[in-house]
Protein backbone atom coordinates (compact mmCIF):
# COMPACT_ATOMS: atom_id res chain seq x y z
CA UNK A 1 0.00 0.00 0.00
CA UNK A 2 1.16 3.53 -0.67
CA UNK A 3 1.46 6.17 2.03
CA UNK A 4 -1.22 8.80 2.47
CA UNK A 5 1.14 11.60 1.47
CA UNK A 6 1.77 9.82 -1.85
CA UNK A 7 -1.96 9.64 -2.54
CA UNK A 8 -2.39 13.29 -1.60
CA UNK A 9 0.49 14.32 -3.85
CA UNK A 10 -1.09 12.40 -6.71
CA UNK A 11 -4.38 14.25 -6.19
CA UNK A 12 -2.88 17.72 -5.84
CA UNK A 13 0.08 17.55 -8.24
CA UNK A 14 -1.33 15.09 -10.78
CA UNK A 15 1.64 12.74 -10.40
CA UNK A 16 3.69 10.79 -7.88
CA UNK A 17 7.18 9.33 -8.35
CA UNK A 18 8.55 6.08 -6.88
CA UNK A 19 12.32 5.56 -7.47
CA UNK A 20 13.25 1.90 -8.04
CA UNK A 21 9.71 0.58 -7.49
CA UNK A 22 9.78 -2.31 -9.98
CA UNK A 23 11.60 -5.40 -8.59
CA UNK A 24 14.86 -6.24 -10.33
CA UNK A 25 13.66 -9.62 -11.60
CA UNK A 26 10.66 -8.11 -13.38
CA UNK A 27 12.79 -5.28 -14.75
CA UNK A 28 15.34 -7.75 -16.13
CA UNK A 29 12.63 -9.88 -17.75
CA UNK A 30 11.07 -6.88 -19.48
CA UNK A 31 14.46 -5.68 -20.66
CA UNK A 32 15.15 -9.13 -22.10
CA UNK A 33 11.79 -9.23 -23.92
CA UNK A 34 12.00 -5.66 -25.20
CA UNK A 35 14.10 -6.28 -28.36
CA UNK A 36 11.52 -8.79 -29.67
CA UNK A 37 8.71 -6.29 -29.14
CA UNK A 38 10.62 -3.50 -30.88
CA UNK A 39 11.57 -5.70 -33.83
CA UNK A 40 8.10 -7.15 -34.43
CA UNK A 41 6.65 -5.57 -37.59
CA UNK A 42 3.03 -4.52 -37.81
CA UNK A 43 0.67 -1.56 -37.51
CA UNK A 44 1.24 -1.42 -33.73
CA UNK A 45 4.79 -0.18 -34.32
CA UNK A 46 5.39 3.48 -35.17
CA UNK A 47 8.65 4.97 -36.43
CA UNK A 48 10.35 8.33 -36.09
CA UNK A 49 10.44 10.68 -39.08
CA UNK A 50 13.69 9.01 -40.22
CA UNK A 51 11.65 5.95 -41.15
CA UNK A 52 13.87 3.49 -39.28
CA UNK A 53 13.98 4.37 -35.57
CA UNK A 54 11.16 2.89 -33.47
CA UNK A 55 9.19 5.63 -31.74
CA UNK A 56 6.38 3.69 -30.06
CA UNK A 57 4.94 0.18 -29.84
CA UNK A 58 1.36 -0.36 -28.72
CA UNK A 59 -0.77 -3.39 -27.90
CA UNK A 60 1.21 -4.89 -25.03
CA UNK A 61 -2.05 -5.48 -23.15
CA UNK A 62 -2.57 -8.34 -25.63
CA UNK A 63 0.75 -10.02 -24.81
CA UNK A 64 1.20 -12.73 -22.19
CA UNK A 65 4.13 -13.41 -19.89
CA UNK A 66 5.95 -10.60 -18.15
CA UNK A 67 3.91 -7.91 -19.91
CA UNK A 68 0.69 -9.27 -18.45
CA UNK A 69 2.29 -9.88 -15.05
CA UNK A 70 3.63 -6.35 -14.64
CA UNK A 71 0.37 -4.76 -15.73
CA UNK A 72 -2.04 -6.86 -13.67
CA UNK A 73 -0.18 -8.68 -10.89
CA UNK A 74 2.78 -6.70 -9.62
CA UNK A 75 3.70 -3.83 -7.33
CA UNK A 76 2.80 -1.53 -10.24
CA UNK A 77 -0.80 -2.73 -10.43
CA UNK A 78 -1.05 -2.81 -6.63
CA UNK A 79 0.08 0.79 -6.44
CA UNK A 80 -2.35 1.76 -9.20
CA UNK A 81 -5.23 0.24 -7.25
CA UNK A 82 -4.12 2.13 -4.13
CA UNK A 83 -4.31 5.41 -6.05
CA UNK A 84 -7.88 4.78 -7.17
CA UNK A 85 -11.15 4.16 -5.37
CA UNK A 86 -12.54 2.22 -8.34
CA UNK A 87 -12.09 -1.14 -10.00
CA UNK A 88 -9.47 -0.67 -12.72
CA UNK A 89 -8.63 -2.28 -16.03
CA UNK A 90 -5.70 -1.82 -18.41
CA UNK A 91 -6.78 0.77 -20.97
CA UNK A 92 -3.49 0.94 -22.89
CA UNK A 93 -0.03 -0.67 -22.67
CA UNK A 94 2.81 0.65 -24.81
CA UNK A 95 6.55 1.30 -24.95
CA UNK A 96 8.22 4.53 -26.04
CA UNK A 97 11.87 3.70 -26.79
CA UNK A 98 13.58 7.05 -27.22
CA UNK A 99 16.68 5.82 -29.03
CA UNK A 100 20.12 7.29 -28.45
CA UNK A 101 20.75 10.38 -30.60
CA UNK A 102 17.60 9.66 -32.65
CA UNK A 103 14.59 9.66 -30.32
CA UNK A 104 12.53 12.76 -31.02
CA UNK A 105 10.45 14.98 -28.75
CA UNK A 106 6.97 14.44 -27.41
CA UNK A 107 5.24 17.81 -27.41
CA UNK A 108 3.29 19.06 -24.41
CA UNK A 109 -0.09 17.31 -24.34
CA UNK A 110 -2.77 15.70 -22.20
CA UNK A 111 -3.57 12.03 -22.69
CA UNK A 112 -7.25 12.54 -21.90
CA UNK A 113 -7.68 14.84 -24.89
CA UNK A 114 -6.82 11.94 -27.19
CA UNK A 115 -8.84 9.33 -25.30
CA UNK A 116 -11.85 11.62 -25.25
CA UNK A 117 -11.67 12.53 -28.95
CA UNK A 118 -10.53 9.18 -30.33
CA UNK A 119 -12.15 6.71 -27.96
CA UNK A 120 -15.05 8.49 -26.26
CA UNK A 121 -13.56 8.23 -22.76
CA UNK A 122 -16.26 9.85 -20.58
CA UNK A 123 -14.15 11.55 -17.89
CA UNK A 124 -10.45 12.20 -17.09
CA UNK A 125 -10.23 9.46 -14.48
CA UNK A 126 -7.59 7.32 -16.18
CA UNK A 127 -3.92 7.52 -15.24
CA UNK A 128 -0.64 6.06 -16.39
CA UNK A 129 2.29 4.24 -14.82
CA UNK A 130 5.52 5.20 -16.59
CA UNK A 131 8.15 2.53 -15.92
CA UNK A 132 11.81 3.38 -16.51
CA UNK A 133 13.48 0.57 -18.49
CA UNK A 134 16.73 2.57 -18.61
CA UNK A 135 18.49 4.94 -16.25
CA UNK A 136 17.05 8.35 -17.09
CA UNK A 137 18.65 11.74 -16.51
CA UNK A 138 18.46 15.28 -17.86
CA UNK A 139 20.42 14.39 -21.01
CA UNK A 140 18.48 11.49 -22.56
CA UNK A 141 15.04 13.03 -22.99
CA UNK A 142 13.25 12.51 -19.65
CA UNK A 143 9.51 12.81 -19.17
CA UNK A 144 8.52 16.31 -18.04
CA UNK A 145 5.31 17.05 -16.13
CA UNK A 146 3.56 20.34 -15.35
CA UNK A 147 2.42 19.94 -11.70
CA UNK A 148 -1.20 20.76 -10.99
CA UNK A 149 -2.12 21.17 -14.66
CA UNK A 150 -4.64 18.33 -14.44
CA UNK A 151 -7.03 20.69 -12.66
CA UNK A 152 -6.75 23.42 -15.30
CA UNK A 153 -9.33 24.03 -18.02
CA UNK A 154 -9.01 22.92 -21.63
CA UNK A 155 -7.03 25.54 -23.53
CA UNK A 156 -8.36 27.32 -26.60
CA UNK A 157 -5.66 25.65 -28.72
CA UNK A 158 -6.80 22.19 -27.59
CA UNK A 159 -10.44 22.96 -28.34
CA UNK A 160 -9.53 24.32 -31.76
CA UNK A 161 -7.60 21.14 -32.57
CA UNK A 162 -10.56 18.99 -31.53
CA UNK A 163 -12.97 21.06 -33.62
CA UNK A 164 -10.64 20.74 -36.60
CA UNK A 165 -10.49 16.97 -36.20
CA UNK A 166 -14.27 16.72 -36.14
CA UNK A 167 -14.41 18.58 -39.45
CA UNK A 168 -11.53 16.77 -41.14
CA UNK A 169 -12.11 13.30 -42.54
CA UNK A 170 -9.15 11.18 -41.51
CA UNK A 171 -8.14 8.02 -43.29
CA UNK A 172 -9.44 5.07 -41.28
CA UNK A 173 -5.99 3.53 -40.79
CA UNK A 174 -4.02 6.74 -40.23
CA UNK A 175 -3.41 7.11 -36.51
CA UNK A 176 0.07 8.61 -36.79
CA UNK A 177 -1.00 12.09 -35.59
CA UNK A 178 -1.47 10.63 -32.11
CA UNK A 179 2.09 9.30 -32.11
CA UNK A 180 4.25 11.58 -34.25
CA UNK A 181 6.66 14.28 -33.10
CA UNK A 182 4.00 16.80 -34.22
CA UNK A 183 1.03 15.77 -32.14
CA UNK A 184 -2.52 16.48 -33.25
CA UNK A 185 -3.54 17.91 -29.85
CA UNK A 186 -0.24 19.47 -28.84
CA UNK A 187 -0.10 22.27 -26.27
CA UNK A 188 2.26 25.19 -26.88
CA UNK A 189 4.99 26.23 -24.46
CA UNK A 190 2.86 29.27 -23.66
CA UNK A 191 -0.13 27.09 -22.87
CA UNK A 192 1.95 24.87 -20.61
CA UNK A 193 3.27 27.95 -18.82
CA UNK A 194 -0.27 29.22 -18.30
CA UNK A 195 -1.37 25.93 -16.78
CA UNK A 196 1.71 25.71 -14.55
CA UNK A 197 0.52 28.59 -12.39
CA UNK A 198 4.16 29.52 -11.83
CA UNK A 199 5.16 26.07 -10.56
CA UNK A 200 8.38 24.47 -11.74
CA UNK A 201 8.18 21.65 -14.26
CA UNK A 202 8.97 18.23 -12.77
CA UNK A 203 11.64 16.29 -14.68
CA UNK A 204 11.32 12.54 -14.11
CA UNK A 205 14.87 11.27 -13.63
CA UNK A 206 16.03 8.16 -11.80
CA UNK A 207 17.36 4.61 -12.08
CA UNK A 208 15.83 1.89 -14.22
CA UNK A 209 12.87 0.36 -12.39
CA UNK A 210 11.56 3.72 -11.17
CA UNK A 211 7.88 4.41 -11.83
CA UNK A 212 6.01 7.69 -12.18
CA UNK A 213 2.21 7.64 -12.00
CA UNK A 214 0.51 10.60 -13.71
CA UNK A 215 -3.05 11.75 -14.26
CA UNK A 216 -4.55 11.54 -17.77
CA UNK A 217 -5.28 15.27 -17.67
CA UNK A 218 -1.86 16.45 -16.51
CA UNK A 219 0.25 18.22 -19.14
CA UNK A 220 3.44 16.34 -19.99
CA UNK A 221 6.01 15.91 -22.75
CA UNK A 222 9.72 15.35 -23.33
CA UNK A 223 12.65 16.75 -25.27
CA UNK A 224 14.63 14.83 -27.92
CA UNK A 225 17.28 12.36 -26.81
CA UNK A 226 20.59 13.80 -27.95
CA UNK A 227 22.71 11.58 -25.71
CA UNK A 228 24.42 8.31 -26.61
CA UNK A 229 22.14 6.38 -24.23
CA UNK A 230 18.59 5.11 -24.80
CA UNK A 231 15.63 6.30 -22.73
CA UNK A 232 12.99 3.61 -22.82
CA UNK A 233 9.73 4.28 -21.03
CA UNK A 234 7.05 1.59 -20.66
CA UNK A 235 3.59 3.07 -20.14
CA UNK A 236 0.62 1.23 -18.62
CA UNK A 237 -2.59 3.24 -18.55
CA UNK A 238 -5.31 2.26 -16.09
CA UNK A 239 -8.95 3.33 -16.25
CA UNK A 240 -11.90 2.74 -13.88
CA UNK A 241 -14.22 0.05 -15.22
CA UNK A 242 -17.20 2.36 -14.79
CA UNK A 243 -15.41 4.98 -16.94
CA UNK A 244 -14.95 2.66 -19.92
CA UNK A 245 -16.17 4.09 -23.26
CA UNK A 246 -19.63 2.95 -24.30
CA UNK A 247 -20.13 5.22 -27.30
CA UNK A 248 -17.08 4.93 -29.57
CA UNK A 249 -16.75 7.86 -32.02
CA UNK A 250 -14.41 5.91 -34.34
CA UNK A 251 -13.18 2.72 -32.69
CA UNK A 252 -9.42 2.58 -32.88
CA UNK A 253 -7.66 -0.74 -33.51
CA UNK A 254 -7.46 -3.05 -30.52
CA UNK A 255 -3.69 -2.57 -30.31
CA UNK A 256 -4.28 1.09 -29.40
CA UNK A 257 -6.76 0.68 -26.58
CA UNK A 258 -8.26 -2.26 -24.75
CA UNK A 259 -11.88 -2.69 -25.80
CA UNK A 260 -12.62 -5.21 -23.03
CA UNK A 261 -12.67 -3.57 -19.54
CA UNK A 262 -11.84 -6.66 -17.49
CA UNK A 263 -11.12 -5.62 -13.86
CA UNK A 264 -7.69 -6.21 -12.40
CA UNK A 265 -7.56 -9.27 -10.12
C-alpha distance (Angstrom), angle and dihedral (degrees) to the residues before:
residue distance angle dihedral
X1 . . .
X2 3.78 . .
X3 3.79 123.2 .
X4 3.78 120.6 -100.7
X5 3.80 92.4 -114.2
X6 3.82 89.3 57.3
X7 3.79 91.1 53.2
X8 3.80 91.1 46.9
X9 3.80 91.6 49.4
X10 3.79 89.7 51.1
X11 3.81 90.6 52.8
X12 3.80 96.5 45.4
X13 3.81 102.2 34.4
X14 3.80 99.2 30.4
X15 3.81 92.7 -124.7
X16 3.78 143.8 53.8
X17 3.81 127.8 -162.0
X18 3.82 127.6 -145.1
X19 3.84 114.1 -172.5
X20 3.82 113.0 -144.7
X21 3.82 94.8 -3.1
X22 3.82 98.6 145.9
X23 3.84 112.5 79.6
X24 3.79 114.8 -112.8
X25 3.80 94.5 -117.1
X26 3.80 93.0 56.1
X27 3.80 91.4 43.8
X28 3.81 91.2 51.9
X29 3.81 92.3 48.4
X30 3.81 92.5 51.3
X31 3.79 91.3 46.8
X32 3.80 89.6 51.9
X33 3.82 92.5 49.5
X34 3.80 95.0 43.8
X35 3.84 99.0 84.3
X36 3.83 91.2 56.7
X37 3.80 91.0 51.4
X38 3.80 92.8 48.3
X39 3.80 93.2 47.3
X40 3.81 96.6 47.3
X41 3.82 108.5 106.8
X42 3.77 121.8 -138.9
X43 3.80 144.1 97.5
X44 3.82 90.8 -70.0
X45 3.81 89.9 70.2
X46 3.80 119.7 79.2
X47 3.80 126.0 -168.1
X48 3.79 134.8 -148.7
X49 3.80 119.1 -107.0
X50 3.82 89.1 -88.5
X51 3.80 88.2 71.4
X52 3.80 95.1 -129.6
X53 3.82 110.2 59.8
X54 3.81 115.1 86.2
X55 3.80 110.8 -121.7
X56 3.81 102.5 175.3
X57 3.80 140.9 -5.6
X58 3.80 120.3 -159.2
X59 3.79 134.9 -173.1
X60 3.80 100.8 60.3
X61 3.81 89.3 136.4
X62 3.82 85.0 74.5
X63 3.81 94.1 55.1
X64 3.80 124.4 92.2
X65 3.78 129.8 -145.4
X66 3.77 121.3 41.8
X67 3.81 93.1 -4.3
X68 3.79 91.3 59.9
X69 3.80 92.6 41.0
X70 3.80 95.5 53.2
X71 3.79 93.1 45.9
X72 3.80 99.2 46.0
X73 3.80 110.5 16.5
X74 3.79 112.3 32.1
X75 3.78 142.1 79.7
X76 3.82 86.4 -82.8
X77 3.80 94.1 60.3
X78 3.81 91.1 40.3
X79 3.79 90.5 54.1
X80 3.80 90.7 46.5
X81 3.80 90.6 54.3
X82 3.81 90.0 49.2
X83 3.81 90.1 55.5
X84 3.80 93.1 53.2
X85 3.78 134.3 58.2
X86 3.81 91.5 -153.3
X87 3.78 138.9 73.6
X88 3.80 106.6 -92.5
X89 3.78 136.5 -152.4
X90 3.80 131.9 -173.0
X91 3.80 106.7 -93.8
X92 3.80 97.3 177.2
X93 3.83 137.1 -1.0
X94 3.79 119.8 -169.9
X95 3.80 144.7 145.2
X96 3.80 126.1 -131.1
X97 3.82 107.0 -163.1
X98 3.78 105.3 -169.5
X99 3.80 97.9 -162.2
X100 3.78 123.0 -142.9
X101 3.82 112.1 -85.2
X102 3.83 90.8 -11.2
X103 3.81 108.7 59.6
X104 3.79 108.5 109.0
X105 3.79 131.8 -146.2
X106 3.78 129.2 -79.8
X107 3.79 106.9 -142.1
X108 3.79 121.8 -133.1
X109 3.81 108.6 -77.5
X110 3.78 146.4 140.7
X111 3.79 119.2 -118.1
X112 3.79 92.8 -145.9
X113 3.80 91.6 62.6
X114 3.80 89.2 63.3
X115 3.80 96.1 41.6
X116 3.79 90.9 48.9
X117 3.82 95.4 47.5
X118 3.80 98.9 36.4
X119 3.80 102.6 32.0
X120 3.80 107.5 20.7
X121 3.81 94.6 -116.8
X122 3.83 102.6 -178.3
X123 3.82 101.6 -145.4
X124 3.84 139.0 5.6
X125 3.79 94.5 -101.8
X126 3.80 98.0 118.4
X127 3.80 122.0 97.8
X128 3.77 138.2 -175.6
X129 3.79 137.1 -128.0
X130 3.80 109.9 -146.3
X131 3.81 109.0 -159.4
X132 3.81 118.7 -161.8
X133 3.82 109.7 -133.1
X134 3.81 90.3 176.7
X135 3.78 134.9 34.4
X136 3.80 104.5 -88.0
X137 3.79 127.6 -155.8
X138 3.79 139.3 156.4
X139 3.81 93.0 -76.1
X140 3.81 104.6 55.2
X141 3.80 101.4 56.9
X142 3.82 105.8 -85.8
X143 3.79 124.2 -163.4
X144 3.81 111.4 -93.7
X145 3.81 123.0 -156.1
X146 3.81 131.3 -167.1
X147 3.84 104.0 -138.4
X148 3.78 116.0 -130.1
X149 3.81 94.2 7.6
X150 3.81 91.3 118.9
X151 3.80 88.9 76.6
X152 3.80 94.3 51.3
X153 3.80 124.1 100.4
X154 3.78 125.3 -101.3
X155 3.79 108.9 -84.9
X156 3.78 123.4 -122.7
X157 3.82 89.9 -114.6
X158 3.81 91.1 55.7
X159 3.80 92.4 49.0
X160 3.79 91.2 48.2
X161 3.80 90.8 52.1
X162 3.80 91.1 50.4
X163 3.81 91.9 48.7
X164 3.80 89.9 49.9
X165 3.80 91.5 51.2
X166 3.80 91.4 51.8
X167 3.80 89.5 54.4
X168 3.80 97.1 42.6
X169 3.79 119.1 78.0
X170 3.79 106.9 -135.6
X171 3.76 123.3 -158.3
X172 3.81 108.0 -100.5
X173 3.80 94.3 -121.6
X174 3.81 98.4 39.1
X175 3.79 108.0 101.5
X176 3.80 96.5 143.7
X177 3.83 94.5 110.3
X178 3.80 88.5 70.7
X179 3.80 91.2 54.5
X180 3.81 108.7 29.8
X181 3.80 128.0 101.5
X182 3.83 86.4 -105.0
X183 3.78 101.9 58.3
X184 3.79 121.5 -154.7
X185 3.82 93.4 -131.9
X186 3.80 99.1 33.1
X187 3.80 121.0 157.9
X188 3.80 118.6 -138.9
X189 3.79 123.7 -122.7
X190 3.80 87.3 -108.1
X191 3.78 91.4 53.5
X192 3.79 91.7 49.4
X193 3.80 89.7 49.9
X194 3.79 90.7 51.2
X195 3.79 92.0 52.0
X196 3.81 92.9 45.7
X197 3.80 92.0 70.1
X198 3.80 88.2 -148.1
X199 3.81 94.5 -54.6
X200 3.79 120.2 136.7
X201 3.79 118.4 -105.1
X202 3.82 113.3 -107.7
X203 3.81 114.0 -127.8
X204 3.80 111.7 -155.9
X205 3.80 105.8 -137.7
X206 3.78 128.4 155.6
X207 3.80 147.0 105.0
X208 3.79 124.9 -50.5
X209 3.80 109.3 -81.0
X210 3.81 93.9 42.1
X211 3.80 116.2 129.3
X212 3.80 130.5 -154.9
X213 3.80 118.4 -165.7
X214 3.81 114.5 -156.7
X215 3.78 136.0 -180.0
X216 3.82 119.1 -108.6
X217 3.80 89.9 -123.0
X218 3.80 98.0 49.0
X219 3.81 115.5 107.5
X220 3.80 113.0 -116.2
X221 3.79 142.0 155.6
X222 3.80 142.0 144.2
X223 3.79 141.3 -128.4
X224 3.83 124.7 -117.8
X225 3.78 119.0 -79.8
X226 3.78 106.0 -113.5
X227 3.81 95.1 163.9
X228 3.79 128.0 96.0
X229 3.81 91.1 -113.7
X230 3.81 129.2 81.9
X231 3.80 122.6 -117.9
X232 3.77 107.9 -155.1
X233 3.79 117.7 -177.7
X234 3.81 121.6 -173.5
X235 3.80 112.3 -156.3
X236 3.81 125.3 -159.3
X237 3.80 114.2 -177.1
X238 3.79 118.7 -158.7
X239 3.80 126.0 -163.0
X240 3.82 132.1 -175.7
X241 3.79 111.3 -103.1
X242 3.80 90.5 -128.3
X243 3.83 89.2 55.0
X244 3.81 94.4 56.4
X245 3.83 114.6 128.4
X246 3.79 114.6 -98.1
X247 3.80 98.9 171.8
X248 3.80 108.7 50.7
X249 3.83 113.1 -161.5
X250 3.83 93.1 -161.0
X251 3.80 111.2 -11.8
X252 3.77 109.3 -128.0
X253 3.80 120.1 -142.1
X254 3.79 115.2 -77.0
X255 3.80 91.1 -111.3
X256 3.81 89.0 66.1
X257 3.77 100.1 50.8
X258 3.77 135.1 4.6
X259 3.80 109.3 -107.4
X260 3.82 93.3 -169.0
X261 3.85 112.3 70.5
X262 3.80 98.1 -155.5
X263 3.84 109.4 170.2
X264 3.78 119.6 -116.8
X265 3.82 112.9 -101.7
